[in-house]
Amino acid sequence: MREKKKRLNADIRAELVQVITDDGENLGEMTLSDALTQAKSQELDLMEIGQKDNIVLVKMLDYGKYLYRQKKLEQKQKQKWKAPDLKTIRITFKIGEHDLDVKRKQAEKFAADGHPLKVSLMLRGRENHYGDLAGVKMESFIESLTEIYKADAPVKRTWNTFNVMLKPKK
């Protein structure tokens, strides 16, 4: 989306303008030529900002500084609206207690950054016979994360895989 170009200095099409300084002080109505000479004497530019009662409003400012501030503001806005990434933690049926602690700490880091989390447990080979035990292991892992995450839905089993989506508590 392209933004409108602001009219500057000689590009302003009006005979009578109302001048506002960069500080917000209203200098009143004057002819465009008087406003231009006043702006040039202070080494500033005139920028058209709007229209009020058939009188064009212009602001006296340093256009280079204005563009710089606008660019910085856009960058700040972009950073604020950065969407959190979905993080995934995979655990196994035979995972040890220490390894689960490592995964828990990893999940805490993700929660601190505000990322949603997907936890999955895949059964392989003979492990498929112990689906109920795998479900219990998955539930206990999720239970250990209840302080920082909340589950969207209960754990789902699809063939040999258990999955659950977790969202960080705020």
C-alpha positions, 0 to 999 in steps of 0.5 A, a space after each residue: 500500500 502506497 501512502 500519499 505524497 505530502 506536498 512540499 514548498 512550491 508544490 503547495 497549490 494555494 494562495 492563502 495558507 495557515 502556518 503551524 510551526 513544528 512545536 504546534 504554535 499557530 502563526 496565523 493566515 498568510 500568503 504562500 509566498 510570505 510563508 515560504 520566505 519565512 520558512 527559508 529564513 529558518 532553513 525549514 520546509 513547508 508541508 501541506 497537512 490538511 484543509 480547513 474552511 477552504 484554507 490550506 494548513 501547512 506545517 513548518 518543519 525539517 522534512 528530512 527529520 520528519 521522514 526519519 521519525 516516520 521511518 523509526 515509528 514504522 519500525 517500532 510498530 512492526 516490532 510490536 505486531 510480530 506474531 509469535 512462532 509456534 514452538 514444538 517439543 517432542 518427547 518419547 515414551 522412554 524419556 528419562 526424568 532429567 530429559 523431561 526437566 530439560 524439556 520443561 525448562 525449554 517450554 518455560 523459555 518459550 512461554 517467557 517469549 509468548 510463543 504457543 507450544 505444541 507437545 507431541 509424543 510418538 510411539 514406535 514399534 512395540 511401544 504402540 501396545 502401551 498407548 495408555 501409559 504413553 497418555 499418562 506420561 503426556 498428561 503428567 508432562 502437561 500437568 507440570 506446565 500448568 503454571 505457565 501454559 494452558 491447554 486449548 483442547 485435551 490430548 488427541 491421539 492420532 494413530 501412534 502420535 499424541 498431540 496437544 496445543 498449549 497457549 501461554 498464560 499471561 
